[in-house]
Amino acid sequence: MAFKFVVFAALVAVAKAGVIGAPAVYAPGAPLAARAYAAPIAAAPLAYAAPAVAKVAAPVAVDTDYDPNPQYSYAYDIQDALTGDSKGQQESRNGDVVQGSYSLVEPDGTRRTVEYTADPVNGFNAVVHREPAVVAKAVAAAPVAVAHAPVAAYAAPVAKVAAPVAAYAAPLAARAYYG
């Protein structure tokens, strides 16, 4: 046991002395004689020099699609006599100022009209107006044909619903059997 301790202490002493444990230092392609262990590098102070980097300003990307004074105007109007759908919108923009309105007929028959503006000073502002229900002559004059299927045609699916319920009874019975 004492011999093992002496050998271990000798290995520690040799390692601290730098005889073993240093990495192999050689140049790629060097002859085998040059491929030997070198003295520990820790003997000399380490110095680090950052690579020289020339600071060059990156080119500024210019957006050629940028419009400093955007302007547009659009509008649409839908009047569907068959369904009674009635709605429309118009909007215009000049720079940072947007003005517009839209209107629609709600399900209860009232017409809702919203007038809005948006600008950098006041933000977005909207005013909502409601008009009472008015029956349009074009909608009242156009009869809508509705075809109803006979009630007897809907009786057949009810009988089909009962069949799948019976199909679920079989797995339960099989489960009780193997159970």
C-alpha positions as a printed NumPy array, in Angstrom:
array([[  0.   ,   0.   ,   0.   ],
       [  2.86 ,   2.348,   0.813],
       [  4.372,   1.65 ,  -2.603],
       [  1.169,   2.808,  -4.316],
       [  1.198,   5.98 ,  -2.261],
       [  4.822,   6.722,  -3.192],
       [  4.107,   6.165,  -6.905],
       [  1.05 ,   8.446,  -6.707],
       [  3.064,  11.182,  -4.943],
       [  5.796,  10.909,  -7.583],
       [  3.261,  11.303, -10.393],
       [  1.804,  14.372,  -8.714],
       [  5.275,  15.885,  -8.31 ],
       [  6.141,  15.229, -11.958],
       [  2.86 ,  16.737, -13.103],
       [  3.423,  19.882, -11.008],
       [  6.921,  20.194, -12.403],
       [  5.477,  20.348, -15.92 ],
       [  7.109,  17.246, -17.255],
       [  3.779,  15.589, -18.134],
       [  0.4  ,  17.066, -18.892],
       [  1.518,  19.771, -21.326],
       [ -0.159,  19.633, -24.732],
       [  1.782,  18.616, -27.803],
       [  2.926,  21.66 , -29.769],
       [  3.899,  21.222, -33.362],
       [  3.271,  22.788, -36.697],
       [  1.074,  20.909, -39.14 ],
       [  3.233,  18.96 , -41.548],
       [  6.311,  19.261, -39.287],
       [  8.676,  16.262, -39.117],
       [  8.166,  13.732, -36.351],
       [ 11.18 ,  15.068, -34.441],
       [  9.338,  18.381, -33.941],
       [  6.272,  16.623, -32.53 ],
       [  7.306,  16.485, -28.9  ],
       [  5.872,  17.759, -25.673],
       [  6.781,  21.33 , -24.908],
       [  7.364,  23.097, -21.617],
       [  4.244,  24.436, -19.902],
       [  2.989,  27.69 , -21.328],
       [  1.991,  28.98 , -17.88 ],
       [  5.599,  29.987, -17.178],
       [  5.192,  33.16 , -19.284],
       [  2.402,  35.687, -18.73 ],
       [ -0.366,  35.475, -21.267],
       [ -1.2  ,  38.432, -23.452],
       [ -4.163,  38.899, -25.756],
       [ -4.246,  41.24 , -28.668],
       [ -7.598,  41.845, -30.304],
       [ -7.568,  41.685, -34.065],
       [ -7.505,  45.048, -35.75 ],
       [-10.939,  45.89 , -37.102],
       [-11.53 ,  48.916, -39.247],
       [-14.802,  50.599, -38.326],
       [-16.672,  51.437, -41.47 ],
       [-20.121,  52.986, -41.403],
       [-22.695,  50.641, -42.853],
       [-24.514,  51.983, -45.875],
       [-27.904,  53.41 , -44.962],
       [-30.748,  51.544, -46.618],
       [-33.073,  53.928, -48.41 ],
       [-36.66 ,  52.809, -48.834],
       [-37.589,  53.839, -52.328],
       [-41.274,  53.011, -51.686],
       [-41.578,  55.565, -48.862],
       [-43.985,  58.378, -49.628],
       [-43.638,  61.34 , -47.23 ],
       [-47.113,  62.626, -48.198],
       [-49.382,  59.632, -48.906],
       [-52.697,  60.374, -50.579],
       [-55.556,  58.1  , -51.53 ],
       [-59.303,  58.036, -51.781],
       [-61.725,  55.131, -52.203],
       [-65.393,  54.337, -51.823],
       [-67.851,  51.481, -52.306],
       [-71.6  ,  51.021, -52.015],
       [-73.597,  47.78 , -51.913],
       [-77.366,  47.683, -52.357],
       [-78.581,  44.087, -52.725],
       [-82.342,  43.961, -53.272],
       [-82.502,  40.161, -52.97 ],
       [-80.944,  39.906, -49.506],
       [-81.6  ,  43.444, -48.293],
       [-77.879,  44.018, -47.718],
       [-77.14 ,  47.719, -47.751],
       [-73.722,  49.073, -46.81 ],
       [-71.061,  51.436, -48.007],
       [-67.821,  53.174, -47.106],
       [-65.751,  56.101, -48.276],
       [-62.329,  57.194, -47.036],
       [-59.677,  59.685, -48.066],
       [-56.171,  60.412, -46.817],
       [-53.965,  63.428, -47.26 ],
       [-50.625,  62.997, -45.485],
       [-51.284,  62.01 , -41.874],
       [-54.951,  63.079, -41.894],
       [-57.599,  60.421, -42.637],
       [-61.323,  61.17 , -42.991],
       [-64.097,  58.754, -43.826],
       [-67.435,  57.195, -43.016],
       [-69.219,  53.89 , -43.346],
       [-72.823,  52.818, -43.   ],
       [-74.715,  49.563, -42.752],
       [-78.164,  48.246, -41.993],
       [-78.223,  46.343, -38.709],
       [-80.334,  43.193, -38.169],
       [-83.087,  45.194, -36.438],
       [-83.445,  47.372, -39.56 ],
       [-81.789,  50.551, -38.257],
       [-79.054,  52.199, -40.28 ],
       [-75.792,  52.863, -38.457],
       [-73.484,  55.526, -39.9  ],
       [-70.015,  56.128, -38.468],
       [-68.065,  59.247, -39.416],
       [-64.41 ,  59.2  , -38.39 ],
       [-61.238,  61.248, -38.565],
       [-57.657,  60.482, -37.572],
       [-54.676,  62.802, -37.34 ],
       [-51.436,  63.044, -35.315],
       [-52.791,  65.812, -33.053],
       [-56.258,  64.507, -32.073],
       [-55.82 ,  60.78 , -32.707],
       [-58.803,  58.707, -33.861],
       [-62.284,  60.168, -33.353],
       [-65.569,  58.604, -34.433],
       [-69.169,  59.799, -34.275],
       [-71.948,  57.204, -34.56 ],
       [-75.418,  58.074, -35.91 ],
       [-78.448,  55.777, -35.893],
       [-81.433,  56.203, -38.163],
       [-84.738,  54.421, -37.531],
       [-85.721,  51.441, -39.643],
       [-87.025,  52.36 , -43.082],
       [-88.5  ,  49.753, -45.399],
       [-86.987,  50.263, -48.809],
       [-89.424,  50.103, -51.719],
       [-87.051,  48.024, -53.811],
       [-86.723,  45.4  , -51.104],
       [-90.466,  45.272, -50.379],
       [-91.339,  45.05 , -54.076],
       [-89.015,  42.144, -54.81 ],
       [-90.679,  38.915, -53.657],
       [-88.309,  36.336, -52.261],
       [-89.17 ,  32.78 , -53.218],
       [-88.598,  30.32 , -50.392],
       [-88.986,  26.629, -51.053],
       [-89.773,  24.455, -48.059],
       [-89.201,  20.729, -48.136],
       [-92.033,  18.524, -46.945],
       [-91.94 ,  17.585, -43.283],
       [-92.033,  13.874, -44.122],
       [-88.583,  14.141, -45.736],
       [-87.089,  14.949, -42.339],
       [-88.591,  11.896, -40.612],
       [-86.117,   9.446, -42.197],
       [-82.961,  10.709, -40.427],
       [-84.642,  10.263, -37.042],
       [-84.875,   6.51 , -37.673],
       [-81.162,   6.418, -38.596],
       [-80.192,   8.011, -35.298],
       [-81.579,   5.07 , -33.326],
       [-79.335,   2.532, -35.125],
       [-75.941,   3.818, -33.873],
       [-77.191,   3.777, -30.276],
       [-77.767,   0.022, -30.552],
       [-74.263,  -0.402, -32.03 ],
       [-72.687,   0.884, -28.81 ],
       [-74.451,  -1.791, -26.761],
       [-72.363,  -4.583, -28.343],
       [-68.953,  -3.39 , -27.095],
       [-70.346,  -3.005, -23.585],
       [-71.674,  -6.565, -23.638],
       [-68.346,  -7.85 , -24.974],
       [-66.493,  -5.948, -22.275],
       [-68.696,  -7.494, -19.569],
       [-68.076, -10.958, -21.045],
       [-64.278, -10.613, -21.13 ],
       [-64.206,  -8.557, -18.145]])
